[in-house]
Amino acid sequence: MLAELEHGRWNAERLLNGWRYVPVKNVTKKINPSIIPWAELTNKIKQYDRDAIVAFPRILAGAGLEIFRMKNQDEIFDRTRRMLDSRF
């Protein structure tokens, strides 16, 4: 599910920056065949999004952040507030 959401985010980023769909990729012309819905992607292209999701914990750790499972919404807000207070 996260990989599918990441692909949607990537599509939105590209489209907002003037990219468009065509069958053959050309970075200079801002065209890419992967600007399509998740369901239409090949498994090879879907793997790029899966790899990005798997890398998130490592990337965030490099910035001093972490991903963790929370039990409830109040705990999420409290821990986020404490984290932000300690950094700013």
C-alpha positions in Angstrom: 0.0 0.0 0.0 2.8 2.4 0.9 4.5 1.8 -2.5 1.3 2.5 -4.3 0.9 5.8 -2.4 4.6 6.6 -3.1 3.9 6.2 -6.8 0.9 8.5 -6.6 3.1 11.1 -4.8 5.8 10.7 -7.5 3.2 11.1 -10.3 1.8 14.3 -8.6 5.3 15.7 -8.2 6.2 15.1 -11.8 2.9 16.4 -13.2 3.1 19.6 -11.1 6.6 20.1 -12.5 5.5 20.0 -16.1 6.1 16.3 -16.9 3.7 14.3 -19.0 3.2 10.7 -20.1 4.6 9.3 -23.3 5.7 5.8 -24.2 9.5 6.6 -24.3 11.3 8.4 -21.5 13.2 11.7 -22.2 14.3 13.6 -19.2 15.2 16.7 -21.2 11.7 16.9 -22.5 10.1 16.0 -19.2 8.3 12.9 -20.5 8.1 9.5 -18.9 6.2 6.3 -19.6 5.7 5.7 -15.8 3.4 8.6 -15.3 0.4 6.2 -15.1 -1.7 4.6 -12.4 -0.1 2.0 -10.2 -2.3 -0.8 -11.6 -0.9 -0.2 -15.1 2.8 -0.3 -14.1 5.1 -3.3 -14.8 6.4 -5.2 -11.8 9.9 -3.9 -12.6 8.7 -0.3 -12.2 6.6 -1.1 -9.1 9.8 -2.4 -7.5 11.3 1.1 -7.6 8.5 2.4 -5.4 8.8 -0.7 -3.1 12.6 -0.1 -2.8 11.9 3.6 -1.8 9.5 2.5 1.0 12.0 0.0 2.3 14.7 2.7 2.4 12.6 5.2 4.4 13.8 4.0 7.8 17.4 4.3 6.8 16.9 7.7 5.2 15.0 9.0 8.2 17.7 7.6 10.6 20.3 9.6 8.7 18.3 12.7 9.6 18.0 11.7 13.2 14.3 10.5 12.8 12.6 7.2 13.1 9.5 5.3 12.1 7.6 3.5 14.9 4.2 2.0 15.5 2.0 3.9 17.8 -0.9 2.5 19.9 -3.2 5.5 19.7 -3.6 9.0 18.3 -2.9 10.8 21.6 0.4 8.9 21.9 1.3 10.0 18.4 0.7 13.7 19.2 2.5 13.5 22.5 5.6 11.8 21.1 5.7 14.1 18.1 5.5 17.2 20.4 8.3 15.9 22.7 10.5 15.2 19.6 9.9 18.6 18.1 10.4 20.3 21.5 13.8 18.6 21.9 14.9 19.7 18.4 13.7 23.3 18.2 
